[in-house]
Amino acid sequence: LAAVRSDSGALEYASEELRNDREVVLEAVQKCWWALGHAKGEPRKDREVVLEAVRQHGWALEYADPVLRKDPLVVMRAVRSGDFAVSVKRLAKPQNMCDEPSFMVAASCRLASPGERAPVLFTTLEWSPDRSEILCEACLLSGLQLRCALRGEASVADLAQALQHELSKEMVTKDAAYIHVQLDGLDAPLSPFECERAVAEFLQ
């Protein structure tokens, strides 16, 4: 484990037992996604390990267990990792997953996937007095408050984009490409797969 911590490439020369050890492989993958290619057995089936690898580089999906290649969140994380969407589409199982319009819309949405490290915006919504706009107020645990207004027919993707844009104006959170939006009254943050829903649905 100490060797992997100093050099993720050390996993290539480790015993088969260590290459099948989740803790060792995760440590290596956190340093470099390529280490997943040297893993054996169970770590390639471990969702957390694979998610960490594809977060860094979509090509890591090649080394994931076929079951995880069917996992929409794993594939989405791979698509979002950079310029390897074509390769990811080839590797995803079923292969047509990334060709579905709804999946690609979700992948392009600013909403973070469940479990992904991203700022959490606690958000309240209300209609403007003339019901022509939806007024949004959001705050982070740090106390930072954000406000924006959306057209009445706006989608969840529009909400996420507007809030992420406001957040990006703050220097301390400039690199927050994705966000969690926790709407008042809901038990969990909005999912990227809800991005085509109308925001107005949450006001009815």
C-alpha positions in Angstrom: 0.0 0.0 0.0 2.9 2.4 0.8 4.4 1.7 -2.6 1.1 2.4 -4.4 0.7 5.7 -2.4 4.0 6.9 -3.8 3.6 5.4 -7.3 0.4 4.2 -8.7 2.4 2.3 -11.4 3.6 0.0 -8.6 0.3 -1.9 -8.9 1.4 -3.4 -12.2 4.2 -5.3 -10.4 2.2 -6.2 -7.3 1.0 -9.7 -6.5 -2.3 -10.9 -7.9 -3.7 -10.8 -4.3 -2.9 -7.1 -4.0 -4.3 -6.4 -7.4 -7.5 -7.9 -6.2 -7.5 -5.9 -3.0 -10.1 -3.1 -3.1 -8.2 -0.7 -0.7 -5.0 -1.1 -2.6 -6.6 -0.6 -6.0 -8.7 2.4 -4.9 -5.5 4.1 -3.5 -3.8 3.6 -6.8 -6.8 4.7 -8.9 -7.1 7.9 -6.9 -3.6 8.8 -8.1 -4.1 7.6 -11.7 -7.1 6.1 -13.5 -4.7 3.9 -15.5 -4.2 1.7 -12.4 -7.6 0.2 -12.9 -6.1 -1.6 -15.9 -3.8 -3.5 -13.6 -6.5 -4.5 -11.2 -7.9 -8.0 -11.0 -11.4 -9.3 -10.3 -13.4 -7.6 -7.6 -12.1 -4.0 -7.8 -13.2 -3.8 -11.4 -16.7 -4.6 -10.2 -16.6 -2.1 -7.4 -18.7 1.0 -8.2 -16.7 3.5 -6.1 -13.4 2.4 -7.6 -14.7 2.5 -11.2 -16.4 5.9 -10.6 -13.2 7.3 -9.4 -11.3 6.0 -12.5 -13.9 7.3 -15.1 -14.1 10.6 -13.3 -10.5 11.2 -14.3 -10.7 9.7 -17.8 -13.5 8.2 -19.8 -11.3 5.5 -21.3 -11.1 3.8 -17.9 -14.5 2.4 -18.7 -12.7 -0.2 -20.8 -11.4 -1.8 -17.6 -14.7 -1.8 -15.8 -16.7 -5.0 -15.3 -19.4 -5.3 -18.0 -22.1 -4.9 -15.4 -20.8 -1.4 -14.6 -20.7 -0.5 -18.2 -24.5 -0.7 -18.1 -24.7 1.6 -15.1 -26.0 5.0 -16.3 -24.2 7.0 -13.6 -20.9 5.3 -14.4 -21.3 6.0 -18.1 -22.4 9.6 -17.4 -19.3 10.2 -15.3 -17.2 8.8 -18.1 -18.8 11.0 -20.7 -18.3 14.1 -18.6 -14.6 13.4 -18.0 -13.4 15.0 -21.2 -13.0 14.6 -24.9 -13.4 10.9 -25.1 -17.2 10.7 -25.6 -16.8 8.7 -28.8 -14.7 6.0 -27.1 -17.1 6.0 -24.1 -20.0 5.4 -26.5 -18.2 2.4 -28.0 -17.4 0.9 -24.5 -20.8 1.5 -22.9 -23.1 -1.5 -22.6 -25.7 -1.5 -24.0 -23.9 0.4 -26.8 -26.9 2.6 -27.7 -27.1 4.1 -24.2 -25.2 7.2 -25.1 -27.2 7.6 -28.3 -30.4 8.1 -26.4 -31.3 11.9 -26.5 -32.4 11.8 -22.8 -29.1 10.4 -21.7 -27.1 12.9 -23.6 -29.2 15.8 -22.2 -28.7 14.4 -18.7 -24.9 14.1 -19.3 -24.7 17.8 -20.4 -26.7 19.0 -17.4 -24.9 21.0 -14.7 -26.4 18.7 -12.0 -23.9 16.5 -10.2 -24.6 12.8 -10.1 -25.6 11.2 -6.8 -22.6 10.7 -4.6 -20.4 13.0 -6.7 -18.4 15.6 -4.8 -19.9 19.0 -5.6 -21.3 22.1 -3.9 -24.8 21.6 -2.4 -27.2 24.5 -3.0 -30.3 24.5 -0.8 -32.9 26.0 -3.0 -36.3 27.5 -2.7 -38.7 28.3 -5.6 -41.7 30.6 -5.9 -43.7 32.3 -8.6 -43.3 36.0 -9.3 -46.4 38.0 -8.5 -47.6 37.9 -12.1 -46.5 34.2 -12.5 -44.4 35.0 -15.5 -41.1 34.0 -13.8 -39.9 31.5 -11.2 -37.8 33.1 -8.6 -35.0 31.0 -7.1 -33.0 31.6 -3.9 -30.2 29.3 -3.0 -27.6 29.1 -0.3 -24.5 27.0 0.5 -23.5 25.8 3.9 -20.9 28.5 3.9 -23.8 31.1 4.0 -23.3 32.3 0.5 -26.6 33.2 -1.1 -27.5 33.2 -4.8 -30.6 34.5 -6.6 -31.8 34.0 -10.1 -35.1 34.2 -12.1 -36.2 31.7 -14.7 -38.9 31.8 -17.3 -42.1 30.0 -16.4 -41.5 27.1 -18.7 -37.9 26.5 -17.6 -36.6 23.0 -17.1 -34.5 21.6 -14.3 -31.5 21.8 -16.6 -32.2 25.5 -17.0 -32.3 25.9 -13.2 -29.0 24.0 -12.7 -27.3 26.1 -15.4 -28.6 29.4 -13.9 -27.5 28.5 -10.4 -24.1 27.1 -11.6 -23.6 30.4 -13.5 -24.3 32.5 -10.5 -22.0 30.3 -8.4 -19.2 30.5 -10.9 -19.1 34.3 -10.4 -17.7 33.7 -6.9 -13.9 33.3 -7.1 -13.8 30.7 -4.3 -16.2 28.4 -6.2 -15.1 29.2 -9.8 -14.2 25.7 -10.6 -17.5 24.1 -9.6 -18.6 22.7 -13.0 -21.4 20.7 -11.4 -23.7 21.3 -8.5 -26.2 19.5 -6.3 -29.5 21.3 -6.1 -31.5 20.4 -3.0 -35.0 21.7 -3.3 -37.0 22.7 -0.2 -39.3 19.8 0.7 -37.4 17.0 -1.2 -35.4 14.3 0.5 -32.6 14.2 -2.0 -30.9 16.5 -4.5 -32.2 16.6 -8.0 -30.8 13.9 -10.3 -29.3 14.7 -13.8 -32.0 12.3 -15.1 -34.6 14.8 -14.0 -33.2 17.6 -16.1 -36.0 17.6 -18.6 -38.7 18.1 -16.0 -40.3 21.5 -15.8 -39.3 23.5 -12.7 -43.0 24.5 -12.4 -43.8 20.9 -11.4 -42.1 21.5 -8.1 -44.3 24.5 -7.4 -47.6 22.7 -7.8 
